Amino acid sequence: MTPIQLLLNILWLILCGFWMALGYFVAAVICFILIITIPFGVAAMRNALYMLWPFGRTTVEKPGAGAGALLGNIIWFVVAGWWLALGHLGTSIALAVTIVGIPFAWANLKLIPLALFPLGREIVDSDQPFAASYGAAR
């Protein structure tokens, strides 16, 4: 991790990362309690951890994700995805008011598709964006 990425992650955590991660964590806990939605809880927890420290990492499509991920994403969108996307949008608007917050507002906007459709995605280091495609995923 470069010093710039470390600085960006620290600022992100302070300005919006903690609160966005908390939203994903609440969604994960609800999914874990309902038992049948545990796969959604796993995806929400993965995204919660990503929201805490996003710079230096990216998301890629998981190879082999097919109809199950598509159906799961539709269910996720209806139940929790749009709420989390609204959280990203609201946070972006609040951050865009300040000059320092504009890059973080833009980063929040770029995370909306992940909030809406998290299944079939994998988080990898940004220096290896094709790691999942080649079977080198962790």
ZICOR-V135566 format. One record per run of one state. SS is the DSSP state (H for helix, E for strand, - for the rest). FROM is the first residue (numbers start at 1). TO is the last residue. If there is no record, write none. Layout:
BEGIN
ss: {SS & SS}
from: {FROM & FROM}
to: {TO & TO}
END
This chain:
BEGIN
ss: {- & H & - & H & - & E & - & H & - & H & - & H & - & E & H & -}
from: {1 & 3 & 34 & 38 & 53 & 57 & 62 & 67 & 97 & 102 & 111 & 112 & 117 & 121 & 126 & 129}
to: {2 & 33 & 37 & 52 & 56 & 61 & 66 & 96 & 101 & 110 & 111 & 116 & 120 & 125 & 128 & 138}
END
